Amino acid sequence: MQSTAHDFKDNAHAALVDPNLQDSLAKLKVGFSERRRQAAERLPEFEALRDRARDIKNHTLANLDFYLEEFERKVLALGGHVHWAPTAADARQIITDLCRSMNARTVAKSKSMVSEEIGLNDHLEALGISPIETDLGEYIIQLRHEPPSHIIAPAVHLTKDQVADTFHEAHSKLGFTKRLTERNDLVAEARYVLRQKFLDADVGLTGANFLVAETGSSMLVTNEGNADLSNTLPKMHIVLASIEKVIPTLEDAAVLLRVLARSATGQESSAYTTLNTGPKRPGDLDGPEHYHVVILDNGRSSVLGTEMQDMLRCIRCGACMNHCPVYGAIGGHAYGWVYPGPIGAVLTPQLLGVEEASNLPNASTFCGRCESVCPVRIPLPKLMRHWREREFERHLTPKGVRQGLALWSFLARRPRLYKGLTGLANRMLALFGRADGRYGTLPLAGGWTRFRDFPAPQPGGTFHAQWKHRKP
């Protein structure tokens, strides 16, 4: 996927005036967040589980080399194979070679954000191999040639009518000539089309929510069962996961699963939780003959031991974006790359460089809702602040902003001058405010007043003046 993170401001403006997107986002604001709240309230130990989940991930990251090697040993003992991919290009080449070893023409893919990260679909298509997305949301956006707009709900930006139009256009050549509009009918049509894709696939490729070092298993959590068909019917199953997905034991997985589904969709548990442990064994009725795990680094190991390591705790639940007022206003595509929302504002500068993605850490109100709902307690505002500091150090901040901060710094170091000027500004603003105590326009604040009124100062003067007056 080609990044447009550098065009974030233009992307955001386009999103704000898109009526279909705004209609879809309005439903998101009261959907995921409310169900998450209810699910957490029904589980008295939810906060304790969040602490435990954070500790499990911290322990794993502190001993990541050990658990990755232990996972590899278990997979090899089961008859599977592990491939190490330092970069996205390495991962693409490994998967290409595996597909060619099976003379594959089609690949049934379960939803995988890492495959989006490495641009796998475009790469396979250029080689004449057809990747078929089997998650319903991913299938819809593949038909539309769009990237996902959400980690767990990739087509959340679309309305039902848009999906109906997409299916009518794509499936008419398969004999579906009627434009369906009911959700159940649309799902049934997609199921009918995809069922044959599963049967025809030469290779199945899935992501992994967790890699369990204790058993050498890859764990998948879905609500559609598409992943089970992707890894059971084809002769080869390829698992694509990044290094931070490994965890020590199945007991640890049980803890993480209890916070994952509740944080993501407000469910007690997802409909399907599948453990894949090596290739088909003698006596097994089904399963792949060949089992390969591709483990991607792509810059993640450089974060270990740094102040940014906390970002690797992420279990891709999407809760941070479900509660983010910025994401709720502009959706995921405005962020310009694979990972949107607060976690994208932290991950994208790390993976693509702060020069490309310097706008993203600034796309935050710092209200703290993302951190307050994160199931593994990632301090997202702190990490975004880190990237803001790096942006400033590298002189990537707009000149006007830097000059404004320099002026504020000059005044802040001179308390008498600061108090005098702020007191004068306070009186002037109060004098020229509207009768209702608000401004419709204001010099140097057009970015604010273009969309909302600005409150005029209230009687009593500046904070310093009120503090001096009230202090005993």
LINWO-V735780 format. One record per run of one state. SS is the DSSP state (2 for helix, 1 for strand, 0 for the rest). FROM is the first residue (numbers start at 0). TO is the last residue. If there is no record, write none. Layout:
BEGIN
SS&FROM&TO ; SS&FROM&TO
END
This chain:
BEGIN
0&0&3 ; 2&4&15 ; 0&16&17 ; 2&18&40 ; 0&41&44 ; 2&45&61 ; 0&62&62 ; 2&63&76 ; 0&77&79 ; 1&80&84 ; 0&85&86 ; 2&87&100 ; 0&101&104 ; 1&105&108 ; 0&109&111 ; 2&112&116 ; 0&117&118 ; 2&119&125 ; 0&126&128 ; 1&129&132 ; 0&133&134 ; 2&135&143 ; 0&144&158 ; 2&159&173 ; 0&174&181 ; 2&182&199 ; 0&200&201 ; 1&202&205 ; 0&206&208 ; 1&209&211 ; 0&212&215 ; 1&216&221 ; 0&222&224 ; 2&225&231 ; 0&232&234 ; 1&235&241 ; 2&242&244 ; 1&245&246 ; 0&247&248 ; 2&249&263 ; 0&264&270 ; 1&271&275 ; 0&276&288 ; 1&289&295 ; 0&296&298 ; 2&299&302 ; 0&303&307 ; 2&308&312 ; 0&313&317 ; 2&318&321 ; 0&322&323 ; 2&324&329 ; 0&330&331 ; 2&332&334 ; 0&335&339 ; 2&340&351 ; 0&352&352 ; 2&353&356 ; 0&357&358 ; 2&359&361 ; 0&362&367 ; 2&368&372 ; 0&373&378 ; 2&379&392 ; 0&393&397 ; 2&398&411 ; 0&412&413 ; 2&414&430 ; 0&431&436 ; 1&437&438 ; 0&439&444 ; 2&445&448 ; 0&449&452 ; 1&453&454 ; 0&455&461 ; 2&462&469 ; 0&470&471
END
